[in-house]
Amino acid sequence: MRPYVHLIENQNSIPNLEGVEVVDRGRAQAVASATMQQLRRKDVAAAQAGSGWALNVSDAVGRIVFSIDLDRVVG
């Protein structure tokens, strides 16, 4: 499985075009969680605001496998 973790917000997006090879969905969720932690470290103020952003994790053909609403997990 090669998930692609995209940062999205309404009309804005920061796509991931490379993806990362993982063995299963559980590992894909761990990758998404690590991505979220990296975002928090890079810009604490933006992470605290959340501001409607989400991480969409898609498969190779673009189907969303799961999504993480950053407003719900940032506190």
N, CA, C and O atoms as a DFTB+ gen file, in Angstrom:
300 C
 N C O
     1  1       0.854      -1.179       0.000
     2  2       0.000       0.000       0.000
     3  2       0.897       1.237       0.000
     4  3       1.888       1.303       0.727
     5  1       0.528       2.218      -0.831
     6  2       1.266       3.477      -0.874
     7  2       0.272       4.619      -0.618
     8  3      -0.372       5.094      -1.553
     9  1       0.142       5.061       0.641
    10  2      -0.752       6.177       0.932
    11  2      -0.103       7.515       0.588
    12  3       1.117       7.670       0.632
    13  1      -0.953       8.463       0.248
    14  2      -0.544       9.830      -0.055
    15  2      -1.251      10.728       0.956
    16  3      -2.481      10.760       1.001
    17  1      -0.480      11.460       1.768
    18  2      -1.041      12.298       2.827
    19  2      -1.103      13.730       2.320
    20  3      -0.072      14.374       2.124
    21  1      -2.334      14.231       2.107
    22  2      -2.553      15.576       1.564
    23  2      -3.099      16.492       2.654
    24  3      -3.978      16.096       3.419
    25  1      -2.588      17.690       2.724
    26  2      -3.107      18.709       3.635
    27  2      -4.111      19.531       2.844
    28  3      -3.766      20.104       1.811
    29  1      -5.356      19.596       3.321
    30  2      -6.404      20.290       2.568
    31  2      -7.205      21.237       3.456
    32  3      -7.304      21.048       4.669
    33  1      -7.772      22.261       2.818
    34  2      -8.660      23.217       3.493
    35  2      -9.472      23.919       2.418
    36  3      -8.930      24.709       1.645
    37  1     -10.759      23.639       2.365
    38  2     -11.658      24.224       1.367
    39  2     -11.027      24.224      -0.021
    40  3     -10.869      23.161      -0.621
    41  1     -10.665      25.385      -0.536
    42  2     -10.107      25.513      -1.882
    43  2      -8.587      25.342      -1.919
    44  3      -8.001      25.303      -3.000
    45  1      -7.950      25.242      -0.770
    46  2      -6.496      25.143      -0.694
    47  2      -6.061      23.710      -0.430
    48  3      -6.739      22.961       0.274
    49  1      -4.927      23.340      -1.000
    50  2      -4.389      22.013      -0.708
    51  2      -2.878      22.003      -0.901
    52  3      -2.318      22.741      -1.712
    53  1      -2.257      21.149      -0.134
    54  2      -0.836      20.867      -0.290
    55  2      -0.765      19.363      -0.538
    56  3      -0.784      18.563       0.397
    57  1      -0.683      18.994      -1.820
    58  2      -0.716      17.559      -2.142
    59  2       0.620      16.870      -1.900
    60  3       1.683      17.488      -1.948
    61  1       0.530      15.594      -1.645
    62  2       1.712      14.747      -1.532
    63  2       1.725      13.893      -2.788
    64  3       0.834      13.068      -2.991
    65  1       2.723      14.086      -3.625
    66  2       2.776      13.381      -4.905
    67  2       3.633      12.123      -4.873
    68  3       3.617      11.335      -5.819
    69  1       4.377      11.932      -3.795
    70  2       5.281      10.791      -3.707
    71  2       4.692       9.617      -2.936
    72  3       4.887       8.466      -3.325
    73  1       3.984       9.887      -1.864
    74  2       3.467       8.821      -1.026
    75  2       4.600       8.116      -0.293
    76  3       5.771       8.473      -0.429
    77  1       4.231       7.123       0.474
    78  2       5.220       6.337       1.206
    79  2       4.715       4.893       1.256
    80  3       3.533       4.652       1.500
    81  1       5.597       3.960       1.028
    82  2       5.190       2.542       1.019
    83  2       5.031       2.038       2.453
    84  3       5.942       2.173       3.270
    85  1       3.866       1.456       2.752
    86  2       3.598       0.879       4.071
    87  2       2.945      -0.493       3.880
    88  3       2.461      -0.815       2.795
    89  1       2.938      -1.285       4.934
    90  2       2.404      -2.647       4.818
    91  2       0.892      -2.730       4.975
    92  3       0.265      -3.640       4.432
    93  1       0.292      -1.782       5.720
    94  2      -1.147      -1.862       5.948
    95  2      -1.711      -0.514       6.380
    96  3      -0.984       0.468       6.530
    97  1      -3.029      -0.494       6.577
    98  2      -3.722       0.745       6.948
    99  2      -3.250       1.275       8.306
   100  3      -3.165       2.488       8.496
   101  1      -2.946       0.390       9.239
   102  2      -2.462       0.824      10.550
   103  2      -1.178       1.626      10.437
   104  3      -1.004       2.644      11.107
   105  1      -0.286       1.156       9.586
   106  2       0.971       1.888       9.375
   107  2       0.698       3.207       8.647
   108  3       1.374       4.203       8.904
   109  1      -0.284       3.223       7.743
   110  2      -0.662       4.458       7.052
   111  2      -1.163       5.488       8.064
   112  3      -0.852       6.674       7.948
   113  1      -1.937       5.039       9.056
   114  2      -2.417       5.955      10.094
   115  2      -1.259       6.484      10.932
   116  3      -1.279       7.639      11.355
   117  1      -0.257       5.656      11.173
   118  2       0.928       6.103      11.907
   119  2       1.689       7.162      11.114
   120  3       2.192       8.128      11.686
   121  1       1.772       6.981       9.802
   122  2       2.429       7.973       8.942
   123  2       1.666       9.293       8.984
   124  3       2.277      10.358       9.080
   125  1       0.340       9.234       8.915
   126  2      -0.477      10.447       8.981
   127  2      -0.291      11.152      10.323
   128  3      -0.192      12.378      10.374
   129  1      -0.245      10.390      11.391
   130  2      -0.034      10.961      12.720
   131  2       1.329      11.639      12.809
   132  3       1.445      12.728      13.371
   133  1       2.352      11.006      12.262
   134  2       3.698      11.600      12.266
   135  2       3.717      12.886      11.446
   136  3       4.375      13.854      11.827
   137  1       3.002      12.902      10.329
   138  2       2.913      14.108       9.501
   139  2       2.270      15.234      10.292
   140  3       2.724      16.377      10.241
   141  1       1.204      14.906      11.028
   142  2       0.519      15.894      11.848
   143  2       1.462      16.467      12.913
   144  3       1.462      17.675      13.149
   145  1       2.245      15.630      13.541
   146  2       3.199      16.085      14.554
   147  2       4.254      17.002      13.937
   148  3       4.645      17.994      14.551
   149  1       4.716      16.679      12.729
   150  2       5.682      17.539      12.041
   151  2       5.087      18.906      11.770
   152  3       5.760      19.923      11.939
   153  1       3.833      18.939      11.351
   154  2       3.168      20.215      11.086
   155  2       3.071      21.049      12.360
   156  3       3.292      22.260      12.334
   157  1       2.744      20.408      13.456
   158  2       2.648      21.118      14.740
   159  2       3.986      21.722      15.147
   160  3       4.038      22.853      15.631
   161  1       5.057      20.978      14.954
   162  2       6.383      21.485      15.335
   163  2       6.816      22.642      14.451
   164  3       7.479      23.566      14.924
   165  1       6.454      22.605      13.182
   166  2       6.869      23.651      12.249
   167  2       6.161      24.971      12.518
   168  3       6.775      26.032      12.406
   169  1       4.882      24.923      12.870
   170  2       4.116      26.158      13.056
   171  2       3.085      25.950      14.168
   172  3       1.932      25.606      13.910
   173  1       3.522      26.165      15.395
   174  2       2.681      25.918      16.565
   175  2       1.411      26.769      16.536
   176  3       0.327      26.267      16.833
   177  1       1.531      28.048      16.183
   178  2       0.361      28.940      16.172
   179  2      -0.681      28.463      15.163
   180  3      -1.873      28.425      15.469
   181  1      -0.240      28.106      13.981
   182  2      -1.176      27.616      12.966
   183  2      -1.790      26.289      13.397
   184  3      -2.977      26.054      13.170
   185  1      -1.010      25.441      14.002
   186  2      -1.518      24.143      14.462
   187  2      -2.584      24.337      15.533
   188  3      -3.585      23.621      15.544
   189  1      -2.381      25.291      16.430
   190  2      -3.357      25.540      17.482
   191  2      -4.645      26.111      16.911
   192  3      -5.733      25.841      17.421
   193  1      -4.518      26.892      15.864
   194  2      -5.700      27.491      15.248
   195  2      -6.526      26.452      14.493
   196  3      -7.751      26.556      14.428
   197  1      -5.848      25.442      13.919
   198  2      -6.569      24.426      13.159
   199  2      -7.110      24.971      11.858
   200  3      -6.725      24.515      10.781
   201  1      -7.986      25.929      11.946
   202  2      -8.520      26.714      10.838
   203  2      -9.080      25.925       9.663
   204  3      -8.898      26.325       8.513
   205  1      -9.755      24.817       9.928
   206  2     -10.441      24.102       8.865
   207  2      -9.594      23.153       8.047
   208  3     -10.077      22.595       7.062
   209  1      -8.358      22.956       8.422
   210  2      -7.479      22.060       7.674
   211  2      -7.697      20.608       8.078
   212  3      -8.122      20.317       9.196
   213  1      -7.403      19.710       7.159
   214  2      -7.500      18.274       7.412
   215  2      -6.388      17.558       6.657
   216  3      -5.838      18.081       5.688
   217  1      -6.070      16.364       7.116
   218  2      -5.174      15.487       6.381
   219  2      -6.044      14.437       5.702
   220  3      -6.741      13.676       6.373
   221  1      -6.003      14.395       4.378
   222  2      -6.680      13.340       3.637
   223  2      -5.627      12.343       3.195
   224  3      -4.617      12.719       2.599
   225  1      -5.855      11.103       3.479
   226  2      -4.933      10.049       3.069
   227  2      -5.618       9.266       1.960
   228  3      -6.681       8.676       2.156
   229  1      -4.982       9.274       0.784
   230  2      -5.580       8.613      -0.368
   231  2      -4.715       7.461      -0.859
   232  3      -3.544       7.336      -0.500
   233  1      -5.331       6.622      -1.692
   234  2      -4.579       5.525      -2.307
   235  2      -4.012       6.001      -3.646
   236  3      -4.119       7.180      -3.985
   237  1      -3.421       5.101      -4.389
   238  2      -2.735       5.450      -5.635
   239  2      -3.660       6.015      -6.713
   240  3      -3.206       6.750      -7.589
   241  1      -4.944       5.682      -6.658
   242  2      -5.872       6.211      -7.657
   243  2      -6.659       7.423      -7.155
   244  3      -7.555       7.913      -7.843
   245  1      -6.323       7.906      -5.957
   246  2      -6.940       9.119      -5.438
   247  2      -8.136       8.930      -4.527
   248  3      -8.713       9.915      -4.066
   249  1      -8.527       7.690      -4.255
   250  2      -9.639       7.456      -3.322
   251  2      -9.175       7.761      -1.909
   252  3      -8.095       7.337      -1.497
   253  1      -9.993       8.497      -1.167
   254  2      -9.646       8.809       0.219
   255  2      -9.844       7.562       1.069
   256  3     -10.938       7.002       1.134
   257  1      -8.756       7.137       1.723
   258  2      -8.776       5.965       2.587
   259  2      -9.268       6.366       3.971
   260  3     -10.087       5.670       4.572
   261  1      -8.763       7.495       4.476
   262  2      -9.264       8.078       5.715
   263  2      -8.836       9.533       5.770
   264  3      -7.966       9.972       5.018
   265  1      -9.463      10.272       6.674
   266  2      -9.214      11.700       6.818
   267  2      -9.097      12.033       8.298
   268  3      -9.767      11.431       9.137
   269  1      -8.242      12.995       8.607
   270  2      -8.086      13.459       9.987
   271  2      -8.387      14.949      10.018
   272  3      -7.674      15.740       9.400
   273  1      -9.432      15.337      10.728
   274  2      -9.816      16.745      10.880
   275  2      -8.892      17.376      11.912
   276  3      -8.961      17.035      13.093
   277  1      -8.032      18.287      11.484
   278  2      -7.054      18.873      12.395
   279  2      -7.692      19.727      13.485
   280  3      -7.110      19.886      14.557
   281  1      -8.883      20.281      13.230
   282  2      -9.586      21.042      14.269
   283  2      -9.977      20.144      15.436
   284  3     -10.047      20.611      16.573
   285  1     -10.231      18.873      15.176
   286  2     -10.662      17.948      16.226
   287  2      -9.512      17.407      17.047
   288  3      -9.699      17.051      18.211
   289  1      -8.316      17.336      16.461
   290  2      -7.208      16.731      17.177
   291  2      -6.231      17.749      17.744
   292  3      -5.357      17.381      18.529
   293  1      -6.352      19.004      17.372
   294  2      -5.465      20.048      17.894
   295  2      -6.122      20.651      19.112
   296  3      -7.301      21.003      19.093
   297  1      -5.339      20.766      20.177
   298  2      -5.953      21.305      21.382
   299  2      -5.050      22.149      22.191
   300  3      -5.454      22.662      23.235
